[in-house]
C-alpha cells in the first residue's frame, strides 16, 4: 500500500533512508510532507555529523551457561537468543535484531540498529569463556531503565540453563 506523501517528502525520505510508512503525516488527509521528515531528523540528530543518540548497554555471561542452553534446546546461539528475547518480553514495538559475531573471534561489538528494528543485540565471546551481549536501542524506542531491565532479563535467563 502506497503511503500518501508529497514528492519532496518522498525524495527526502529516500535520501535519508527513512521509511514513510513509519511516519504520521501532518498534511491534508494525513499526507506526509517535508516538514514531517525534518521534524523526524531533528529529533534524532545530535550535532554536525547527524549522529543519533542510542542506548548501548553491555553485560557478560559465562559461555558454559550459554552452551548449556544451546545443547538443552538443540538450537544455534542465534536461535537461542531470538527465543530468549521473546521470553524476556521486549518492551519495544518492533523487533530486536540479533547480530552474532562470536564465531569470528569478536569479543564484543556495538551493533547498529537496522532499519525497521527498535534494537540490536550484539553477541561476542572472549577467550576467558565469557559471552558479551550488547544491546543497542534506537533513539526514542524505549528508555534506559527499560532497556537495562530487558537486557538483565536476557542475562538472567542465560544464567539459569533449562
C-alpha positions in Angstrom: 0.0 0.0 0.0 1.4 3.4 -1.1 1.8 6.0 1.7 0.3 9.4 0.9 3.3 11.8 0.7 4.4 14.8 -1.2 7.0 14.4 -3.9 9.5 16.4 -1.9 8.8 14.2 1.2 9.4 11.1 -0.9 12.7 12.4 -2.2 13.9 13.4 1.3 12.9 10.1 2.8 14.8 8.3 0.0 17.9 10.4 0.5 17.9 9.9 4.3 16.9 6.3 4.4 13.6 6.9 6.2 10.5 4.7 5.8 7.4 6.8 5.1 5.2 4.0 6.3 6.6 4.6 9.9 5.7 8.3 9.8 2.5 10.1 10.8 1.8 12.8 8.3 0.6 16.3 9.3 -0.5 17.3 5.8 -4.1 17.2 4.4 -5.6 13.8 4.9 -2.6 12.6 6.9 -0.2 13.1 4.0 3.5 13.1 4.9 5.1 16.4 4.0 8.7 17.6 4.1 8.2 19.3 7.5 7.3 15.8 9.0 10.7 14.5 7.7 12.5 17.5 9.0 11.0 17.1 12.5 11.9 13.4 12.5 15.5 14.1 11.5 15.8 16.9 14.0 14.5 14.6 16.8 17.4 12.2 16.2 20.3 14.4 15.3 22.8 15.5 18.0 25.3 17.6 16.2 27.0 18.5 12.9 27.6 14.8 12.0 24.0 13.8 12.4 24.8 11.1 14.9 21.7 9.8 16.7 21.6 9.1 20.4 21.3 5.5 21.1 21.2 3.5 24.4 24.1 1.0 24.5 24.2 -1.5 27.3 26.6 -4.4 27.8 26.5 -7.5 30.1 28.6 -10.7 30.2 27.5 -14.2 31.0 29.5 -17.4 31.3 30.0 -19.1 28.0 29.2 -22.5 29.5 25.8 -21.3 30.6 25.0 -20.3 27.0 26.3 -23.6 25.7 24.1 -25.5 28.2 21.1 -23.7 26.8 22.1 -24.4 23.2 22.5 -28.2 24.0 19.3 -28.4 26.0 17.2 -26.8 23.3 19.3 -28.2 20.4 19.5 -24.8 18.7 22.1 -22.4 17.4 23.2 -19.5 19.5 21.3 -17.1 17.3 18.1 -19.1 17.5 18.6 -19.4 21.3 19.0 -15.7 21.7 16.0 -14.9 19.5 13.9 -17.3 21.6 15.2 -15.7 24.8 14.4 -12.2 23.5 10.8 -13.3 23.2 10.8 -15.0 26.6 12.2 -11.8 28.1 9.2 -9.8 26.8 10.9 -7.0 24.9 9.4 -3.6 25.7 9.9 -2.4 22.1 7.2 -2.1 19.5 9.3 -3.5 16.7 11.7 -6.4 16.7 15.2 -6.9 18.1 17.8 -8.0 15.5 20.5 -10.5 16.8 24.0 -9.9 15.4 26.2 -12.8 16.5 29.9 -12.4 15.6 31.2 -14.6 18.3 32.3 -17.4 15.9 34.6 -14.9 14.1 36.6 -14.2 17.3 34.8 -10.9 18.0 34.8 -10.3 21.8 32.2 -7.5 21.8 30.5 -5.1 19.4 28.2 -2.1 19.5 25.7 -3.3 16.9 24.0 -0.8 14.6 20.2 -0.9 14.8 19.0 -1.9 11.4 16.1 0.0 9.7 12.8 -1.4 10.8 14.0 -2.6 14.2 14.0 -0.9 17.6 17.1 -2.6 18.8 20.0 -4.9 18.0 21.6 -7.4 20.3 25.3 -7.9 19.5 27.0 -11.1 20.6 30.7 -11.7 21.1 32.8 -14.2 23.0 36.0 -13.6 24.8 38.9 -16.0 25.3 38.2 -16.2 29.0 34.9 -18.1 28.4 32.6 -15.1 28.7 29.8 -14.2 26.2 29.2 -10.5 25.9 25.8 -9.2 25.0 25.5 -5.6 23.9 22.0 -4.1 23.4 21.8 -1.0 21.1 18.5 0.7 21.2 17.2 3.2 18.5 16.6 6.7 19.7 13.1 7.0 21.2 12.3 3.3 21.1 12.4 2.8 24.9 14.0 4.4 28.0 17.3 3.4 29.5 15.8 1.7 32.6 13.5 -0.4 30.4 16.4 -1.3 28.1 18.6 -2.3 31.1 15.8 -4.4 32.7 15.2 -6.2 29.3 18.9 -7.0 28.9 19.0 -8.1 32.6 16.1 -10.5 31.9 18.0 -12.0 29.0 21.2 -12.4 31.0 19.1 -13.9 33.9 17.5 -16.4 31.5 21.0 -17.4 30.3 22.3 -17.8 33.8 19.7 -20.4 34.5 20.0 -23.3 32.0 16.9 -25.2 31.3 
